[in-house]
Amino acid sequence: MKSKTEAILGGLTGLKLDVSFNVAGEPATTLQCVQAWWGTGSKLGIKVGKTPIKIGKVDYEAFIDGGKESPYVTLSGNKPAHPTQPYYLTADEHKNQVKWSKDTGTIRTTDLPSASASFDEMHFETAIVAVDVDGKGTDKILRVFTWGNTKQGTVQQHDPGDKIDKKDSHIVQMASPSATFLEILKNDYPKYKFTT
């Protein structure tokens, strides 16, 4: 069976992300997602993330969402979503939002970024990931989508975005991750093993 990853339901409504993907023909242990965040124009009064990035002439704060350098951990005092990997879904979320059997299944990814009101720009890039595709701990990025907002969460980054189930999703899908995503991932998790 040829490998196929496609969005089947949902998208971004206001600030709430809720999108589901079908994956088929991709032998792996399970599915996960890795979500990079970068933003600028903060009203928080503190920097978030460990390593800033520069895009053009603009400086952005950046981190892997739910990861060890994210505000979810550094400001809110939570444990990372996964103890060693850059995964976004916690164990409970994974149990409830991933259905998987050998090489076929679904994954649902959700988010409600409450800090939007504190930033002029917030950008997200979310990767759907097949876990341990080689039996040696290497993951494979199957599909990526971007989303976010400007003007303190009042303007969608993508309007209307891709169609999912014949509806405007306000997300845009890509076959592989951007250089920005890869830079943030390397900054926060330099030992993460993956292919694209």
N, C-alpha and C positions, 0 to 999 in steps of 0.2 A: 504494500500500500504506500502510495506517495505521501510524504509528509505535508500536512495542511494545518494552518492555524488561522482561524477567522473569528472576528467579533460577531456575535449572534444576537446580542440584546443590550440595551441600555446606552449609556453615555454620560454626559455631564448636564445636570439641571441646576442652574444657579451655581452654587459652590459645591454641590453634592455630586461626587463621582460614583457611578454604579454601572459597571460594564462587565459582560461575561464573554468568554472566548471558548470555542471548541478547538481541541487539538486532536489530530488523528495521524497515525503512521509515524510516531516519534517515540521509539523505545526509550524509557527512562524510569527512574524510581517514582517520581511524582512531578507535579508542577508547582511553581512558586512565581513570585514576581519580585523585581528589584526596581525601586523607584528613586530617581534622582530629583533633587529640588535645587533651584537657584532663584534668588530674589534680590531686589534692590529697593532703595528708598524706604528703609525701615524706620518705623516710629517707636520701636521697642526700647531704644536706648542702650541695647547690648547687641553684640554680634552673635550670630548663630552659625554653627558649623566650624570645623577646625581649619579648613583651607579655603580661602577665597579664590575665585577664578575671575578672569578678565575675558570679556567678549567684545571685540572691537575696542572702544575706549571706555567701556562701562565696567565697573567693578561690581561683582556679585558675591553675596554670601552663598554658600553651597554645602550640601551634605546628602548622604544617602538616607532617605526617609525611613524612620524606624531603626536606623543603624546606630552604631556606638557613638557617632559624633552628632547625632540629630538632637534637636531640643526635646524630643520625646524622652530621651535618656538624660541629656546634660542639664536641662532645665526642670523637667517634670519628675525626674527621679525614677523613671521606669527602667526595667531591664531592656536591652535591645530585643527587637522582635524575634531574632534568632541569636543564640549565644556566640556563634563564630562566623556565620555567613551574612551577606548583605541583604537578606530576605526581608520583604515588607510584611508578609502575613505572619502573625503570631501563631503558635501551635493551635490555639483554639480557633482562630480564624481559618487556618488551613484545614482543620477538621470539618468545619462547617461550609467552606467555600470552594473546596477542591474535591472533585470526584475523579478517580483515576484507576485504570486497569491496564497494566503492561505498556500500551502505546497509544491509548485513547482516553479522552476525558474532557472535563470542563474546569475552568477556573473563573471565579468571580472576584473582581477587585473593587474595593470601595474606599472612599475617603471623603472627609468633610473638613477642609483646611481652615480651621477657625482663625488662624493668624492672618488671613487675607486682608482684613481691615487695617492691618499694621504695615502693609507694604505697597509701594507704588506698582511693583511688578512681582508676580510669583509664577514661576515656570516649573512644570513637572514633565518628566519623561519616564514612562513606566514600561518595563520590559517583562514580557511573559517568558518564563524560563523553564526549560526541561531540566530536571535535576539528575545529576549523575548519569549522563548518557553513555559513558564509557566503562562504568563499573569501577572507576578509579577516582571519582570525585569531581570530574569535569562537568560543568553545566553547559547548556546550549541556549543562547538567546534566540527565541523563535519569532517574536513579533514585538514591535515597540509602538507606543502611541504617546503623543504629546498633548498637553492640555494646560490650562492655567488662566490667569486673569491679570488685569491692570486696573489702575485707579481704585485701589483699596477694595478689590473684589467686585467692582461694579460692571466691568467690561470683560467679556470672554476673550481669551486668546484666539480661539477659532470660532467664527460665527459665519456659516452654520456648521462647518466641519464635515467629516465623512458621514455618509448615510449608513445607519445600522438598522436592520429590519425596517427599511424604508423611512426612517426618521432621522432628522438632523441630530448628530451626536455631540457636537462641539469638541470632539477629539479628532486628531489626524494621525493615521497609522503609517508606519514605515516598516520596511523589511529588516532594517538593521539600525543599531543605535548611533546617535550623533557623536561627534568628537567631544562635545560638552559632557554628555552622559559618561563617556569613557574616561574623561579626565576626572570627574567627580568620583567615579567608582574606584579609580586607581588611587586617588588621594586618600579615601577612607578605608579601602580594603585592597591594599596592594598585592595580597597573596591569593585573592579570589581567582579560581581557575574556571575559564569559560571559553567557548567558541561562539562564533556568530554564523 
